[in-house]
Amino acid sequence: MISDDFSSEFRNGLKYLSSEDAESFARKFSERDELQKKDMLIELVTGVFGRQCGYVPEFEPELAGQKPDWLFRDRSGTSQFISEVVTRHGDEKIWGKSICEHGRRSIDDVRPVLNRAHELRDLPDPIERLKKPIAEKANKYRDLVEQMNLPFVICLYLSPELFLYFGRVIAHLRGEKDTPFGARLRACGLKWKPEPKGLLKRYPHVSGVVCIDLDLAHSLRQDDGCQCGFIFDFIANDYATRPISLCTRGSVGVPIAERQDQFVP
């Protein structure tokens, strides 16, 4: 039974799961506080995206004594990859208001963040805040993915407060020395360091990172009834011991659409 506090905008996402997983997800969701519920909605959207890419998601499977967020299988039931979702990046002081179902706001209300954009010079480099959660997930599941011999994908939600754009994340994970955007910021006098060596090179058991970002072009338009949504970008680890090919780019709209395929896992 799905409780009434489960947002109608995300309710269809449960239909992308097996009935058992949908019940389990809804039950866990009902036990969480408001901030934890937001985290779980990001997890749900990740499962929906995996389903759209042709995989069958399994929520929090029991694997060798651990319970990662997702195990994705093919339609024959063969395990394809394990995935963990990162939704927190340290001290989250700027977090949007709870979902407003009639105001057509996205899961994060980014306007308070944009109103503080003039403080950019004084904010710490957000890239530094990505290292710890990626390292924690990589170290926590290293033995599991080695034991199961499966690709491991970390899904990273880019909170609006991080003031990050996709090019910077790619540069940091892959180790590109600089980006035109970074050079332009430094030319303007902003305190922006050149990109460090590639973070993913340290974790060859991590097959890649999926960056999840708000579709800001939609979430800021509230006068035309336009749907908001999430953009997914896959960054492959060039040093992965178990590489995987995923959708390079995709999106999940909000409200989540009805599932189209009729396959039942």
N, C-alpha and C positions, 0 to 999 in steps of 0.2 A: 504493500500500500504506500503510495507516494504522498507525503505530507503536503499540505497547502502552502507551506513556506518555500517549496521548491519553485523557483521562478518559472513562469509559463514560457519565458523567452528561451529557456534552456531545457525545458521538459522533454522536447523531442529528442534531445541528445541521448536519453536513456534507451530509446528505441534502436539505437545503433549497437547496443550491448545485448548479450543473452539475457533471458528473463531472470536467471539467477544472479548475474552480475548487476543488472538494473536494480534488483531488490537490495542487494548488498550495498551498492553505491548510495541509494536513496536512504537506507537506514543509517549509514555512517554520516551522511550529509545532515540528517535531522539531529544528530548528536553534537554537531560542531557549533562554535560561536560564529558571529557574523564574518570576522576576518578569515577564519578557517573555511567558511563556506565559499568565499571568493576564490580561495586557493583551489578548492575542489572543483569549482566551475571551470577553471583553467585546465585541470586534469581531464575533465569530461570533454572539453573542446578538443583536447589532444587525442582522446580516443576516437572522437568523431572524425578527425582528420585522418587518422590511421585507417579507419574503415573506408573513407572516401578514396584512399590510395590502394584499396583492394585487399587489405589485411583484416583479419578478424581479431578484435581486441579482447583481452581477458584481464579483468580488473583485479589487481593485487593477488596474483597467483602465489601459491605456496611453493617455493623453489629452494630446495636444500636449506631449509630453515630461514629463508629470507622472503620478504614480500615486496618486490619492486612494484611501482605503480601500474605498469602494463607489461603484458606479454602479448606480442602480436604473432598470429599464426596465418598460414595460407588456408585456402578453403578446404584442403585435404586434412587439415588439423596439424600439419607439421610446424613446429616452432620456427619463426624467422628472425625475431630480434626482441631484446628486452629494452624497456624504456623507463626512464625516471624523469619526473617533471620538477623543475626548479621554479618556484614562484616568489621566493624571498631573497633579498640581497642585503642582509644586514639590517641596519636601522631604518625601517620604513616610516618615515615621518610624514611623507606626503602620500596619502592613499585616498583614493576617490570615495565619494559618498556611496552608500549602498545602492543597489540597482533600483532605478526608478522606472517601473514598468510602463508608466504612461507618459513619461518625459522623454522616452527614447534615448536615454543616456547609456553609454557602454558600461562595462563592468567597473572601469575606473573613470571618474569624472576628471578629464585632463585639464579642464579650464583653470582650476587653482594652480596647477603646475605651470601652465603657460603664463599666468599672471605673475609668476616669480622668475620668469626667464631673464629679467634684468639682473638677477643675482648670480648669473652663470660664472662670472669671474671668481666668485667666492666659494663655489661649490667644489668639493673634492672630486678628483678624476674618477668617474663612475666605473671605468674599466677595472680599477683595483677591487671593486666590490663584486666582480664576476669571478675572480680567481678562487675564492674560498668555496662557494657553493659547487662549482664545477669540480674542484679538487675533492670535496667531501663525497660527492656522488661517485666519482671515479674510483676513489679508494674503497668506499663501502662495498661496491659490487664487483671489484676486480676478481676476487676468487670465484664468485658465482659465474661470471661470464666465461672465465677460463674453464671452469668445470663443465659447463654446459656447451662450451664451444659455440657461442652465439654472438652475433653482433650486439653492441650496446650503444644506444642512442640517448643522449641527454637532451631533453626539451627545455629550453630556457625562455622564460617569460620576461620580456624587457619592460619592466615597470616604467610608466611615463616619467617618473621622477628621476630616472637615470640620465635623462637627456642624451641618450645614445641613438645613433642611427646605424643602420645595418652595415655600412661600409667599415665603420670602426670596429665592429664586432668581428667581421671577417678578418680584418688586418691583425687583430689581436690573436685570434684563434689559429690562424694560418701562419702568422709571423711576417707579414709584409712590413717593410720598414716604415712606410708612411702612406698617407692617403692625401689626395688633393684637399679634402675638407680640413684635415688636421693642419696642413701647411698654411691654409688660408686663415685659420683661427690664430695660429701663432703670428702670422703677419699682421694681424689686427691687435696684437698685444695680449691675447688671452694666454693663460697659463695652461698650455696643452703640450704634453710630452710626446715625443716620437713613440711609435708603437714598439712594445717589447718583442722578444722572440716568441715564436708561436707556442701557445699554451698546449694545444692538442698534441704536439710532438712528445710531450712528457707522458702522455697516456695512450699508448698504441692500442690498448684494449677498448678504447672509446672509438666507435666507428664514425661518429660525427655528432654534430649539434644541430638541433632544430630550433631556430629562433622564432619565438611567437611574439608578435607585435600587434597593437591595436591598429585597425584601419582608421587612422585619424581623420582622413578626408571625409569619412562618413560619420564618425562619432561626433564631429563638431557641427554637423548640419542637422539642425533640429526643426527647421521650418518646412522641410519638404517631405517629412516622413521617411527619409532614406534610412535603410537598415545600416547598422554598424556591423562590425565584424572583426575577425582576427586574421592576420596574414602569417603564413608559415614559410620559412626559408630554411632549406637544408644546407649545412656546411659540412662537407665530407672531410674526414681526417686523412690527409695524404699519407700518413704513417701508420694507418690502421692495420692490425694483424688480421682482422676480419672485416674487410670493407663491405659496404652495402650501398645499393643504389635506391634512393627514395625520390619522391616527387621533389624536384628542385624548388618549386614554389607552388603554393596553394592557399586557399582561404576557407574559412568557415564563417558564414553570416550569422547574425543574431537578429531576430529569433532564428534558432536552428531549424533548418528545413526538415521536412519529413524524409525518412530514409527511402531511397529509391530502389536499391536492390532487394530482392525477395529471399536471398540466401539466409538460412537460419543456422547458426553454428550448433 
